């Protein structure tokens, strides 16, 4: 379930006329979480492993600072000492060990899942994947091969933070009580971005389809009608009368030659989900009984460039200026390790200052 989209990057209308949008219930949101629908659609989606998360791990994700497990941490990077004074170095290392996360059961689940799912996974937390944090990973993607990779992405993602703290903010009524959260590890897939599509469903009927990757593909126009037929056939045969929500957003991947459709995700039918080539003001007004469903694609290089000029997706999620300064031209792997060391040093200096104040 994505966080609210950045208006600077996706340029929705100044004021969305969304009064016709059905307000989701908390149950509608819960139904979109992968653990709620995975077993029912197991044959039509990618292999996944799911683990219920303890409260302590949720608190760790919500804490400031990025402290990570050793397993999978980059070893080759040369660390430049940030503190010219060598005194207390061993003490600093001990302080860092005290802050390192200690979740052996979760780490073992990650290792076992990676092995069982072919050596690489991509993570989700209940609803969202941390795709806004891919910039910090050594692969520049969500591909994970160790607990370190998974922890780093989860701790760096605003989307994950939204899952933890704002999942039900668009609901008509918000019930009190704790929310169950899950770590989802999905088998890594090398997908063609051109074959990913977003399907908007309102009152159990498709009202619109959008290309997900906003790039111009010259071949798309020639196969557009065929892809639309494949998506409709799959929806009517496997999803329409099965998924419990009346309105939702379905992400799919199409293997055209096999006429095979894979479910990537279910998302809430709210403006918190990116409308891509649709505006939510349009989606609010569309009625399948009166309006013809439109399958929208990027139709020219000029259109693709216009979208690109608005800035890279998730640009505002990427990195504060002081972190850029800290990176000093290092590789992503080196920077991730350097960033942890800087956090450790900052904590140690903060503790020293506090102790000095107490002595005065």
C-alpha angles and dihedrals in degrees: 000000000000124000118246109295122252108254091209092059102038101030104214119182116288090249118021115220094215101142089117092058114110110241110236123232122225087255089057089056093046090051089060093058110104095236088060097055107021099093093047093053099030094127092052101047140054121282111268142179121215130200126183107231125227121234090249091062092049088052089050091053090050094049122101117252131043110256113168140189121260095235106102096002112148112261103180098069118105110227118217110216110245094194113064090197109082093198113111095017092129090047090052090052090052090050089052092051089055091056096046110113115258109204105131094166092054093046091050090049089053094048093047092046093050090052093046094046097054105274103299137056140177117226135226131181109220095297112000137058114218092241091141087066098050089106091073097052119097089237093047085231141076092266108128129188101168143030088257091061093050096046092047094054095044093048093047099048128102088192090061090048088054090054091052099046112015108030095125101036093116095049122115090231127019115208123210120245142078121302119227113232130197139196109226121194115190127194109263112252129192097219130181106241090212090067097055117103139178118222120199114210122191124178090352093304132101110249099171146000125206135189107245101207105062094215127118112251111185092204095055097083092058095054099033097103092048093050091048090053091049092051093047093049092050093046094050095044101041114014116025098075096027109053107078101219119090093211127029144128118254123201115203140177119214126211095197099190092053093037084230124150123199123199110232099176149328117233133188117265094242136108087260085079113075111253090203105188092006129071116225089232087065095045090051091058101039116110119186091211091059107021129063113237112249126209105208124202135166102270103189145015088249091058091048090049090050090057092044092052090063088070135266117302113268091011091144090053095054116081142332119235095251090056090053088053090050093052092067094192095305124147117263091257092050092046092051090054093043091050091055090050091050091051090050092050093047091053092048092050091048090053091048091052092050091050091049091051091051091054093054 
